[in-house]
Each structure stands twice: as C-alpha cells, then as structure tokens.
Amino acid sequence: MPQLDVNGWPPQLFWLAITFITLYIVISRYVVPRTGGVIEARKTQVASDLAAAQKLKSDTDSAIAAYEASLAEARQKAHAIGQEVREKLGAETDKERARLDGQLAQKIADAEKLISDAKTKALADVHQVASDIAGDITASLTGIKAGAADIAAAVDRAAGK
C-alpha cells in the first residue's frame, strides 16, 4: 500500500498543508463572513418582527379596551333607554287602566240602575200578575168575581205590605 510507505509521506504532508491552508483562507475570508452576515441579518429581522408584533399586540390591547368601554357604554345606554320605555309604558298603562276603570265603574253604575229599575218594574208587574191570578183563582173556586180593590188588598196582606 502506497499510503503506508514512509518515503511518500513528506510530499503528501506538503500537499495536505497547502490544501488545508487554502481551504482555511477561503472559508475564513468568504464563507464565514457571509454566513455571519446572514445570521446577523436574521437576528435583526427577528428583533424587528418581535418589536412589530409587540406594537401590534399593544395596539390590539388598546383596541380591545376601547371596544369594551364602548360596549359597556352602549349597554348602559340600552339599559337607560329600556328603563325609560318601561316607565313611559307603565305610566301609559296606568293612565289607560284608570280610564278603563272609570268607564267600567260608570257601566257598572248604569247596569245597577237598570237592574234596580227592572227589579222595581218586575215587582210592580208581579203585584199586578198576582192580583190577576188571585182574582182568576177566586172566581174559578167560588164562582164569584171579586173586586179589584179587594183582590189588591188581599195580595198586599199576603205579601206583608
């Protein structure tokens, strides 16, 4: 094997050193600075993106706070409007109820008067009908037709008048 021949080592070591030094110079002067620049650019970009994200987060937080405040204000206004409408409708309902109660009371009074008048008329008619029936019964039982005044007096005694 030629690699193990000690006589061939010095030229191999010479070319190994030249190749190593050449590669070292190329890598240290061209590859590493470019890689370092890319890494530095990435660090700068990441820092910039994080700052932008933080700014957007703070903007979002302030927008949410403003939204919450306007929502609370809208709820408060809606509650106030609802309360105002309830009070207005309650007042209108009470007013309408009072008006209807007045109408109902008037109708009840009119109905009671009609009932009282009907009762009085009915009682007067009952007296007349009772007198007529009593006269007819007396005539059919006794065969004698009694006078209207006598029949009326008998019906009044029977009614407790």
Helices and strands as residue ranges (DSSP letters): G 6-8, H 9-26, I 27-31, H 32-142, H 148-159
